[in-house]
Amino acid sequence: MKYAKHIVFFLFINLIIVFLTIFLGNLTRKLELSNNKKLENIAKLEEQLKVNKIDYSFYNNVDYLKKLHGIYFSHEEISLEKKIVDIKNISNSQSNEIILINLISE
C-alpha cells in the first residue's frame, strides 16, 4: 500500500473533474437552448421584414398609388407630384396651391 494515498488523491481529482464536466455541460445546454430561441426569433423577424419590403414596394409603385387615388378621390389631378417649397421661398411662390413645405434648412 505504498501508493494508496496517491490513488485516493487521483480518484478525488477525477471525481471533481467529472462533476465540473457535468456542470459545464448543463450550462452549455442552457446556452444552446437560449441561442436556438434567439435564432427562431431572428428568423421570424426576417420573415416580417421581407413582408414589409414587399408592402413598401407596392406602396412606392406609382401605378398602385394612382389606382388608390382614383378609388378614394373623385376628381382627377393632372400631376400627382408634390411641389416642395422652402420657407425662405414661400413669398416668391407663384402658385396658390403649396402642398409641402420643407422645414429643414440646408
N, CA and C of each residue as an Amber inpcrd file, in Angstrom:
protein
   318
   0.8150000  -1.1830000   0.0000000   0.0000000   0.0000000   0.0000000
   0.8630000   1.2530000   0.0000000   1.8610000   1.1700000  -0.7730000
   2.7800000   2.2720000  -0.8530000   2.1520000   3.4730000  -1.5700000
   1.3000000   3.1880000  -2.5560000   0.7220000   4.2460000  -3.3760000
  -0.7590000   4.5260000  -3.0580000  -1.2470000   4.1280000  -1.9340000
  -2.6510000   4.2730000  -1.5770000  -3.0610000   5.7490000  -1.4870000
  -2.2280000   6.5740000  -0.8990000  -2.5500000   7.9940000  -0.7820000
  -2.6280000   8.6530000  -2.1580000  -1.7190000   8.2890000  -3.0410000
  -1.7180000   8.8610000  -4.3880000  -2.9460000   8.4200000  -5.1860000
  -3.3290000   7.1490000  -5.0150000  -4.5040000   6.6320000  -5.7280000
  -5.7650000   7.3490000  -5.2520000  -5.9120000   7.5150000  -3.9510000
  -7.0800000   8.2090000  -3.3980000  -7.0950000   9.6630000  -3.8740000
  -5.9480000  10.3060000  -3.9010000  -5.8470000  11.6900000  -4.3580000
  -6.2840000  11.8130000  -5.8220000  -5.7880000  10.9320000  -6.6770000
  -6.1700000  10.9780000  -8.0910000  -7.6390000  10.6290000  -8.3200000
  -8.1780000   9.6960000  -7.5330000  -9.6090000   9.3930000  -7.6270000
 -10.4460000  10.6090000  -7.2360000 -10.0320000  11.3100000  -6.2000000
 -10.7470000  12.5110000  -5.7660000 -10.6830000  13.6000000  -6.8420000
  -9.5150000  13.8000000  -7.4350000  -9.3790000  14.7950000  -8.5120000
 -10.2430000  14.4000000  -9.7040000 -10.2520000  13.1250000 -10.0820000
 -11.0900000  12.6650000 -11.1900000 -12.5700000  12.8730000 -10.8920000
 -12.9760000  12.6380000  -9.6510000 -14.3630000  12.8450000  -9.2610000
 -14.7400000  14.3250000  -9.3830000 -13.8740000  15.2200000  -8.9730000
 -14.1160000  16.6590000  -9.1080000 -14.2090000  17.0410000 -10.5850000
 -13.3190000  16.5050000 -11.4050000 -13.3350000  16.8010000 -12.8390000
 -14.6340000  16.3140000 -13.4730000 -15.1280000  15.1450000 -13.0770000
 -16.3860000  14.6200000 -13.6240000 -17.5470000  15.5360000 -13.2680000
 -17.6170000  15.9760000 -12.0100000 -18.7150000  16.8600000 -11.6110000
 -18.6290000  18.2220000 -12.3080000 -17.4270000  18.7460000 -12.4610000
 -17.2710000  20.0140000 -13.1840000 -17.6770000  19.8640000 -14.6530000
 -17.3510000  18.7370000 -15.2550000 -17.7340000  18.4990000 -16.6460000
 -19.2490000  18.4190000 -16.7920000 -19.9080000  17.7470000 -15.8650000
 -21.3730000  17.6610000 -15.8950000 -21.9850000  19.0490000 -15.6990000
 -21.4410000  19.8340000 -14.7610000 -21.9410000  21.1730000 -14.5080000
 -21.7720000  22.0630000 -15.7440000 -20.6010000  22.0310000 -16.3700000
 -20.3630000  22.8430000 -17.5630000 -21.2220000  22.3740000 -18.7340000
 -21.4440000  21.0720000 -18.8410000 -22.3260000  20.5540000 -19.8840000
 -23.7490000  21.0650000 -19.7110000 -24.2170000  21.1230000 -18.4730000
 -25.5580000  21.6490000 -18.1870000 -25.6450000  23.1280000 -18.5590000
 -24.6090000  23.9030000 -18.2310000 -24.6000000  25.3250000 -18.5850000
 -24.5980000  25.5260000 -20.1010000 -23.8060000  24.7440000 -20.8080000
 -23.7620000  24.9050000 -22.2620000 -25.0770000  24.4810000 -22.8990000
 -25.7710000  23.5130000 -22.3250000 -27.0850000  23.1150000 -22.8630000
 -28.0900000  24.2540000 -22.7200000 -28.0610000  24.9350000 -21.5590000
 -28.9500000  26.0840000 -21.3670000 -28.6260000  27.1900000 -22.3640000
 -27.3420000  27.4410000 -22.6080000 -26.9500000  28.4430000 -23.5920000
 -27.3860000  28.0450000 -24.9990000 -27.2740000  26.7570000 -25.3140000
 -27.6920000  26.2790000 -26.6300000 -29.1900000  26.4750000 -26.8300000
 -29.9850000  26.1790000 -25.8070000 -31.4310000  26.3690000 -25.9130000
 -31.7860000  27.8500000 -26.0830000 -31.1240000  28.7250000 -25.3290000
 -31.4250000  30.1540000 -25.4710000 -30.9730000  30.6620000 -26.8410000
 -29.8610000  30.1540000 -27.3540000 -29.4110000  30.5520000 -28.6970000
 -30.3980000  30.0880000 -29.7640000 -30.9450000  28.8920000 -29.6080000
 -31.9260000  28.4010000 -30.5720000 -33.1880000  29.2540000 -30.5570000
 -33.6420000  29.6650000 -29.3720000 -34.8120000  30.5470000 -29.2850000
 -34.5280000  31.8830000 -29.9530000 -33.3280000  32.4190000 -29.7410000
 -32.9700000  33.6920000 -30.3630000 -32.8990000  33.5540000 -31.8830000
 -32.3800000  32.4380000 -32.3730000 -32.3240000  32.2180000 -33.8170000
 -33.7270000  32.1070000 -34.4180000 -34.6440000  31.4600000 -33.6950000
 -36.0320000  31.3780000 -34.1640000 -36.6680000  32.7720000 -34.2140000
 -36.4130000  33.5870000 -33.1920000 -36.9430000  34.9560000 -33.1900000
 -36.3660000  35.7830000 -34.3350000 -35.0770000  35.6010000 -34.6040000
 -34.4480000  36.3120000 -35.7160000 -35.0740000  35.8910000 -37.0350000
 -35.3350000  34.5910000 -37.1920000 -35.9570000  34.1050000 -38.4310000
 -37.3600000  34.7010000 -38.6030000 -38.1260000  34.7820000 -37.5140000
 -39.4600000  35.3820000 -37.5890000 -39.3790000  36.8520000 -37.9820000
 -38.4310000  37.5740000 -37.3800000 -38.2750000  38.9880000 -37.7000000
 -37.8220000  39.1930000 -39.1420000 -36.9570000  38.3160000 -39.6460000
 -36.5310000  38.4150000 -41.0410000 -37.7060000  38.1780000 -41.9820000
 -38.5780000  37.2420000 -41.6280000 -39.7550000  36.9820000 -42.4660000
 -40.6870000  38.1940000 -42.4690000 -40.8820000  38.8120000 -41.3070000
 -41.7060000  40.0170000 -41.2360000 -41.0730000  41.1490000 -42.0410000
 -39.7500000  41.2360000 -42.0140000 -39.0590000  42.2680000 -42.7720000
 -39.2440000  42.0560000 -44.2710000 -39.2300000  40.7970000 -44.7190000
 -39.4690000  40.5080000 -46.1310000 -40.8690000  40.9540000 -46.5400000
 -41.8560000  40.6650000 -45.6910000 -43.2340000  41.0730000 -45.9800000
 -43.3290000  42.5950000 -46.0160000 -42.6640000  43.2620000 -45.0710000
 -42.6970000  44.7230000 -45.0440000 -42.0340000  45.3170000 -46.2860000
 -40.9700000  44.6850000 -46.7790000 -40.3250000  45.1720000 -48.0000000
 -41.2570000  45.0310000 -49.1950000 -42.0110000  43.9330000 -49.2450000
 -42.9680000  43.7430000 -50.3360000 -44.0540000  44.8050000 -50.2670000
 -44.5910000  45.0420000 -49.0710000 -45.6050000  46.0880000 -48.9020000
 -45.0470000  47.4550000 -49.2810000 -43.8370000  47.7260000 -48.8770000
 -43.2100000  49.0160000 -49.1870000 -43.0430000  49.1990000 -50.6930000
 -42.6680000  48.1370000 -51.3870000 -42.5150000  48.2600000 -52.8390000
 -43.8680000  48.5010000 -53.5060000 -44.9410000  47.8960000 -52.9720000
 -46.2750000  48.1660000 -53.5230000 -46.6790000  49.6100000 -53.2880000
 -46.3860000  50.1340000 -52.1160000 -46.7960000  51.4970000 -51.8040000
 -45.9800000  52.5360000 -52.5570000 -44.7880000  52.1770000 -52.9920000
 -43.9700000  53.1120000 -53.7660000 -44.2150000  52.9880000 -55.2570000
 -44.9990000  52.0280000 -55.6820000 -45.3040000  51.8540000 -57.0920000
 -46.2850000  52.9500000 -57.5220000 -45.9410000  53.6910000 -58.5650000
 -46.7440000  54.8350000 -58.9990000 -48.1210000  54.3850000 -59.4860000
 -48.1790000  53.2930000 -60.2310000 -49.4770000  52.8190000 -60.7330000
 -50.4050000  52.4390000 -59.5810000 -49.8390000  51.8020000 -58.5650000
 -50.6370000  51.4170000 -57.4010000 -51.1820000  52.6610000 -56.7060000
 -50.3280000  53.6780000 -56.5690000 -50.7710000  54.9150000 -55.9220000
 -51.8460000  55.6210000 -56.7440000 -51.7120000  55.5910000 -58.0680000
 -52.7390000  56.2110000 -58.9160000 -54.0660000  55.4770000 -58.7940000
 -54.0270000  54.1550000 -58.7060000 -55.2660000  53.3820000 -58.5270000
 -55.9230000  53.7280000 -57.1920000 -55.1100000  53.8130000 -56.1360000
 -55.6590000  54.1950000 -54.8270000 -56.2540000  55.5990000 -54.8840000
 -55.5790000  56.5050000 -55.5400000 -56.0750000  57.8680000 -55.6510000
 -57.3920000  57.8930000 -56.4150000 -57.4890000  57.0820000 -57.4600000
 -58.7320000  57.0150000 -58.2270000 -59.8760000  56.4370000 -57.4210000
 -59.5780000  55.5300000 -56.5090000 -60.6230000  54.9280000 -55.6810000
 -61.1400000  55.9230000 -54.6440000 -60.2280000  56.6270000 -53.9800000
 -60.6220000  57.4520000 -52.8430000 -60.9750000  58.8890000 -53.1920000
 -60.5270000  59.3810000 -54.3480000 -60.8220000  60.7580000 -54.7320000
 -61.5970000  60.7420000 -56.0390000 -62.6340000  61.5600000 -56.1070000
 -63.4870000  61.5590000 -57.2930000 -62.8890000  62.3880000 -58.4230000
 -62.1870000  63.4630000 -58.0990000 -61.6340000  64.3100000 -59.1590000
 -60.2590000  63.8050000 -59.5760000 -59.9130000  64.0730000 -60.7780000
 -58.6580000  63.6100000 -61.3530000 -57.6770000  64.7750000 -61.3890000
 -56.4730000  64.5560000 -60.9180000 -55.4360000  65.5850000 -60.9590000
 -54.5170000  65.3050000 -62.1330000 -54.0190000  66.3720000 -62.7270000
 -53.1200000  66.2120000 -63.8720000 -51.7710000  65.6760000 -63.4080000
 -51.2300000  66.2400000 -62.3580000 -49.9340000  65.8060000 -61.8470000
 -50.0880000  65.4610000 -60.3760000 -49.7120000  64.2610000 -60.0290000
 -49.8120000  63.8460000 -58.6300000 -48.5330000  64.1430000 -57.8560000
 -47.5320000  64.6860000 -58.5560000 -46.2900000  65.0020000 -57.8740000
 -46.4880000  66.2170000 -56.9800000 -45.8230000  66.2250000 -55.8680000
 -45.9930000  67.3070000 -54.9060000 -44.9330000  68.3800000 -55.1270000
 -45.3290000  69.6170000 -54.9100000 -44.4130000  70.7280000 -55.0350000
 -43.8700000  71.0500000 -53.6480000 -42.5360000  71.0110000 -53.5110000
 -41.8920000  71.2690000 -52.2300000 -41.2510000  72.6400000 -52.2850000
 -41.5660000  73.4740000 -51.2930000 -41.0870000  74.8480000 -51.2550000
 -40.3930000  75.0680000 -49.9240000 -39.2520000  75.7750000 -49.9510000
 -38.5790000  76.1480000 -48.7110000 -39.3410000  77.2800000 -48.0420000
 -39.1350000  77.4220000 -46.7340000 -39.7990000  78.5050000 -46.0060000
 -39.3140000  79.8580000 -46.5190000 -38.0500000  79.9480000 -46.9260000
 -37.4990000  81.2070000 -47.4310000 -38.1950000  81.6350000 -48.7220000
 -38.6240000  80.6690000 -49.5140000 -39.1710000  80.9690000 -50.8420000
 -40.7000000  80.9630000 -50.8910000 -41.3630000  80.9740000 -49.7470000
 -42.8300000  80.9570000 -49.7620000 -43.3800000  82.2390000 -50.3760000
 -42.7710000  83.3700000 -50.0380000 -43.2850000  84.6340000 -50.5750000
 -43.0200000  84.7590000 -52.0760000 -41.9970000  84.0880000 -52.5940000
 -41.6700000  84.1480000 -54.0120000 -42.4970000  83.1650000 -54.8430000
 -43.2640000  82.3320000 -54.1850000 -44.0010000  81.2880000 -54.8950000
 -45.1330000  81.8860000 -55.7280000 -45.2520000  81.4200000 -56.9710000
 -46.2840000  81.9000000 -57.8900000 -47.5830000  81.1150000 -57.7200000
 -47.4780000  79.9130000 -57.2550000 -48.6360000  79.0250000 -57.1790000
 -49.4870000  79.3390000 -55.9540000 -50.7930000  79.1760000 -56.1020000
 -51.7000000  79.3510000 -54.9720000 -51.8070000  78.0820000 -54.1450000
 -51.3390000  77.0000000 -54.6970000 -51.5090000  75.7040000 -54.0480000
 -50.1400000  75.1180000 -53.7080000 -49.7360000  75.2450000 -52.4520000
 -48.4750000  74.6660000 -51.9810000 -48.8270000  73.4280000 -51.1820000
 -48.2650000  72.3210000 -51.5760000 -48.6340000  71.0660000 -50.9270000
 -47.6740000  70.7290000 -49.7950000 -46.3620000  70.8380000 -50.0090000
 -45.3860000  70.5150000 -48.9760000 -44.4660000  71.7040000 -48.7300000
 -44.0830000  71.8800000 -47.4780000 -43.1400000  72.9160000 -47.1260000
 -41.9440000  72.2340000 -46.4700000 -40.7620000  72.5140000 -46.9610000
 -39.5410000  71.9380000 -46.4330000 -39.0870000  72.7590000 -45.2390000
 -39.1710000  72.1810000 -44.0340000 -38.8020000  72.8990000 -42.8150000
 -37.3280000  72.7420000 -42.4740000 -36.6560000  71.8230000 -43.1190000
 -35.2500000  71.5610000 -42.8060000 -34.4000000  72.4860000 -43.6790000
 -33.6220000  73.3360000 -43.0280000 -32.7740000  74.2360000 -43.7950000
 -31.4550000  73.5430000 -44.1090000 -30.9240000  73.8490000 -45.2440000
 -29.6860000  73.1910000 -45.6690000 -28.4820000  74.0260000 -45.3560000
